[in-house]
Amino acid sequence: INTIIFVPDDILHFLPFETLITNKDKNDWLIENYKVAYAPAASSLREIIQRKKTNKQKAKKDILAFGNPYFGPRENEGENNGNDTIKVLFPNRSINLHRLKYSGSELNKISAIFAKSKQKIFQRENASEEQLKDNNLAEYKVIHFATHSVIDDNKPDNSSIILLLDEDPNEDGFLQTREIYNLKLNSDLVTLSACETALGELIRGEGIVGLNKAFFYAGTSAVLMSLWAVNDQASCQLMERFYRHLKSSESIMDALRNVKLEMIDSGVLSHPYYWAGFVVSGKADEIIFPKSTNKWLLLGVSLVLAGGIIFAAVRSLKQRH
């Protein structure tokens, strides 16, 4: 056994099983000996796998990313600028949406990994909810968000990914769970590089109901999400390394595991706080970017074979004469 898929129950949803100690003498983490992934339920995982098998249309573009959105003139102070949506959705909470210092850097580093013709990256004033909904999301293999999120464990439909906050009356900048259900995805992976995106309302028999369940319903096969308020700078480094591994034809769970092992070995980011918060749920064994055989190598092999056939034919004719 080299892979373990956890289907957690009750409060175990809040535990990163990768941090279990497997050897007290060596102080080994579970992730050092096994590939680890999660699933909302065994039946849900079967449905995701079956949907993947029967889907005839493949996404042709690599990545669509939104992040580092503009939160208003006082975003550097972390004030919500009197946004009415915050007051309506979360009347009893104090929410400060400060600009994330490293989210822009995260998107720039990720963008450098992929071909320009196969990506769309939206930042600052362009990272809007309207822009998201105007794009054909089904074209992308990976959809990435690097921003704030607000989780409501009492009313999970209010849980939101925060995009551009402006005066647009059509879109409020809060991509809510109820809206995610209506998106049309065809992605292998949705990455929620924000705080506590794995959380939501804990319902007996259903597990966590929140953003991840909505994205599965919308059509993605896997969700990379966070269990706690993650460190901005560490998340930036983790995501860049994760996508480099992913682009190198590693499966989702392999890419995430290898990044975590690198962080464990780094010394600086070895504490589980930095690497254990991000977990992947769903069809995590998918290789999104398989190795493509070099067309020039194929051409060379074809020419060699053709040359061999011609040589053999000429030799055969000479022997006959």
C-alpha positions in Angstrom: 0.0 0.0 0.0 1.4 3.4 -1.0 -1.8 5.5 -1.2 -4.4 6.2 1.4 -7.7 7.9 0.7 -9.4 9.2 3.8 -13.2 9.7 4.1 -13.4 11.6 7.3 -16.3 11.8 9.7 -17.5 14.4 12.1 -14.7 16.5 13.6 -12.1 14.4 11.8 -12.8 16.6 8.8 -10.6 19.2 10.5 -7.6 17.0 10.9 -4.8 16.7 8.3 -4.0 13.0 8.5 -0.7 13.6 6.8 0.6 14.8 10.2 0.1 11.6 12.1 3.3 10.2 13.4 4.2 6.7 11.9 7.5 6.2 13.7 8.0 7.7 17.2 11.8 7.0 17.1 12.3 8.7 13.7 9.4 11.2 14.2 8.2 10.4 10.6 5.0 12.0 9.3 2.5 9.9 7.5 3.0 11.9 4.3 6.7 10.8 4.3 5.6 7.2 3.7 2.3 7.4 1.8 0.5 9.4 -0.8 -2.6 10.9 0.9 -5.9 12.2 -0.5 -9.4 12.7 0.8 -13.0 12.2 -0.4 -16.3 13.6 0.8 -17.7 10.1 0.6 -16.9 6.8 -1.1 -20.1 7.1 -3.2 -19.1 10.7 -4.2 -15.7 9.5 -5.3 -17.2 6.8 -7.4 -19.5 9.4 -9.0 -16.6 11.7 -9.7 -14.6 8.9 -11.3 -17.5 7.7 -13.4 -18.3 11.2 -14.6 -14.7 11.6 -15.6 -14.8 8.3 -17.6 -18.0 9.2 -19.5 -17.0 12.8 -20.3 -16.2 13.0 -24.0 -15.2 16.6 -24.0 -11.7 17.4 -22.8 -10.6 20.9 -21.6 -8.1 22.3 -24.1 -6.6 25.2 -22.1 -4.3 24.8 -19.1 -5.2 27.3 -16.4 -7.6 30.1 -15.5 -6.6 32.1 -12.4 -8.0 34.9 -10.4 -6.3 36.6 -7.5 -4.8 39.7 -5.9 -8.2 41.5 -6.4 -8.7 45.2 -5.6 -10.6 45.5 -2.3 -11.0 49.3 -2.2 -9.0 52.4 -1.4 -8.3 51.3 2.2 -7.4 47.7 1.4 -3.9 48.1 2.9 -5.4 49.0 6.3 -7.6 45.8 6.1 -10.8 47.7 6.3 -13.9 46.5 4.4 -14.7 50.0 3.2 -18.3 49.8 4.3 -19.1 47.1 1.7 -22.9 46.4 2.0 -22.6 42.8 1.0 -20.4 42.0 4.0 -23.0 43.6 6.3 -25.9 41.6 4.7 -24.2 38.2 4.5 -22.2 38.4 7.7 -24.0 40.9 10.0 -22.6 39.5 13.2 -19.0 39.2 12.1 -16.1 41.7 11.8 -14.3 40.9 8.5 -11.2 42.8 7.4 -10.3 42.2 3.8 -6.7 43.4 3.7 -4.7 43.1 0.5 -2.7 39.8 0.4 0.9 40.8 -0.2 2.0 37.6 -1.9 -1.1 36.6 -3.9 0.0 38.7 -7.0 3.5 37.1 -6.8 1.8 33.7 -6.6 -0.1 34.2 -9.8 2.9 35.6 -11.6 5.0 32.6 -10.7 2.3 30.2 -11.7 1.8 32.0 -15.0 5.5 31.6 -15.9 5.0 27.8 -15.8 2.4 27.6 -18.5 2.3 28.6 -22.2 0.8 32.1 -22.7 -1.6 30.8 -25.3 -3.1 28.3 -22.8 -3.7 30.5 -19.8 -5.7 33.5 -18.6 -4.6 35.3 -15.4 -6.8 38.0 -13.9 -5.5 40.3 -11.2 -6.5 43.5 -9.4 -9.3 45.4 -11.1 -9.6 42.5 -13.7 -10.1 39.8 -11.0 -13.8 40.4 -11.0 -16.8 38.1 -10.5 -18.2 39.3 -13.8 -15.0 38.4 -15.6 -15.2 34.9 -14.1 -18.7 34.3 -15.2 -18.0 35.8 -18.7 -15.3 33.2 -19.4 -16.0 29.7 -20.7 -14.9 27.8 -17.6 -15.3 24.4 -19.2 -12.3 25.2 -21.4 -9.8 25.0 -18.5 -8.1 22.0 -16.9 -7.2 24.0 -13.8 -9.0 26.9 -12.1 -7.0 28.7 -9.4 -8.1 31.3 -6.9 -5.6 33.3 -4.8 -7.6 35.6 -2.6 -9.6 35.9 0.6 -12.5 33.6 1.5 -15.2 33.9 4.1 -16.7 30.7 5.5 -20.1 30.6 7.2 -20.5 27.3 9.1 -24.1 28.2 9.9 -25.3 29.2 6.5 -22.9 27.5 4.0 -24.6 29.0 1.0 -23.1 32.3 2.1 -19.6 31.0 2.2 -17.7 33.1 -0.5 -14.5 33.5 -2.5 -13.8 37.3 -2.5 -13.0 38.9 -5.9 -13.0 42.6 -7.0 -15.0 44.8 -4.7 -16.2 47.8 -6.7 -19.5 49.7 -7.3 -20.8 47.4 -10.0 -24.5 46.8 -9.2 -24.6 43.5 -11.1 -21.9 41.6 -9.2 -21.0 42.2 -5.6 -17.6 40.4 -5.8 -18.6 37.6 -3.4 -18.6 34.4 -5.4 -21.0 32.5 -3.0 -21.5 28.8 -2.7 -25.0 29.1 -4.2 -23.5 30.7 -7.3 -20.7 28.1 -7.6 -23.4 25.4 -7.9 -24.5 27.1 -11.2 -21.1 27.3 -12.8 -20.3 24.9 -15.7 -16.9 23.3 -15.1 -14.9 20.6 -16.8 -11.8 20.9 -14.8 -9.5 18.3 -13.4 -8.7 20.6 -10.4 -9.9 23.7 -8.7 -7.3 25.2 -6.3 -8.6 27.4 -3.5 -5.5 29.2 -2.3 -7.3 31.0 0.5 -8.0 30.5 4.2 -10.2 27.7 5.6 -11.7 26.8 2.2 -12.1 23.2 3.3 -14.5 24.2 6.1 -18.2 24.8 6.2 -21.3 23.4 7.9 -20.8 20.0 9.5 -23.9 17.9 8.7 -24.3 14.3 10.1 -24.2 11.9 7.2 -23.2 14.6 4.7 -19.9 15.8 6.1 -18.7 19.3 5.4 -21.1 21.3 3.2 -19.3 24.3 1.7 -17.2 25.5 -1.2 -15.6 22.2 -2.0 -19.0 20.4 -2.4 -20.2 23.2 -4.6 -17.2 22.9 -7.0 -17.6 19.1 -7.2 -21.3 19.6 -8.2 -20.3 22.3 -10.8 -18.1 19.7 -12.5 -14.5 19.6 -11.2 -12.9 16.3 -10.4 -10.6 17.5 -7.5 -10.4 20.4 -5.1 -7.2 21.6 -3.4 -8.3 23.5 -0.3 -7.1 24.7 3.1 -8.0 23.6 6.6 -7.0 26.8 8.4 -5.8 30.3 8.0 -2.7 29.7 5.9 0.4 31.8 5.8 0.4 34.1 2.7 4.1 33.8 1.9 4.4 30.1 2.5 1.3 29.5 0.4 2.9 31.4 -2.5 5.9 29.1 -2.3 3.9 26.0 -1.9 1.7 26.8 -4.9 4.6 27.6 -7.2 6.3 24.4 -6.4 3.1 22.4 -6.6 2.4 23.6 -10.2 5.9 22.9 -11.3 5.5 19.3 -10.1 2.1 19.1 -11.7 3.4 20.4 -15.1 6.1 17.8 -14.9 3.5 15.1 -15.4 3.0 14.2 -11.8 -0.4 13.3 -10.5 -2.2 15.8 -8.3 -1.5 13.8 -5.1 2.1 13.2 -6.1 2.7 16.9 -6.8 1.2 17.9 -3.5 3.1 15.3 -1.6 6.4 16.2 -3.2 6.0 19.8 -2.3 5.2 18.9 1.3 8.3 16.7 1.5 10.4 19.6 0.1 9.0 21.9 2.8 9.6 19.4 5.5 13.3 19.1 4.4 13.7 22.9 4.1 14.0 23.5 7.8 12.5 26.9 7.5 9.0 25.7 6.5 9.2 22.3 8.1 6.5 22.9 10.7 3.1 21.4 9.7 1.5 24.8 10.0 3.1 25.8 6.7 2.5 22.6 4.7 -0.3 20.5 6.3 -3.1 23.0 5.9 -3.6 22.3 2.1 -5.3 19.0 1.3 -6.7 17.6 -1.9 -10.1 15.9 -2.2 -11.6 14.0 -5.1 -9.9 12.2 -8.0 -6.4 13.1 -6.9 -4.5 10.4 -8.9 -5.2 12.3 -12.1 -2.1 13.3 -14.2 -3.4 16.6 -15.7 -0.4 17.2 -17.9 0.9 13.9 -19.3 4.2 13.8 -21.0 3.8 14.4 -24.7 6.1 12.5 -27.1 8.4 14.9 -28.9 7.1 15.2 -32.5 10.7 15.6 -33.8 11.6 12.3 -32.1 8.7 10.6 -33.7 9.7 12.1 -37.1 13.3 10.8 -36.6 12.1 7.3 -35.7 9.8 7.3 -38.7 12.6 8.3 -41.0 14.9 5.7 -39.6 12.2 3.0 -40.0 11.5 4.2 -43.6 15.2 4.2 -44.4 15.5 0.7 -43.1 12.6 -0.6 -45.2 14.0 1.1 -48.3 17.5 -0.3 -47.7 16.1 -3.8 -47.2 14.0 -3.5 -50.3 17.0 -2.4 -52.4 19.1 -5.1 -51.0 16.5 -7.7 -51.8 16.2 -6.5 -55.4 20.0 -6.7 -55.8 20.1 -10.3 -54.5 17.4 -11.3 -57.0 19.4 -9.9 -59.9 
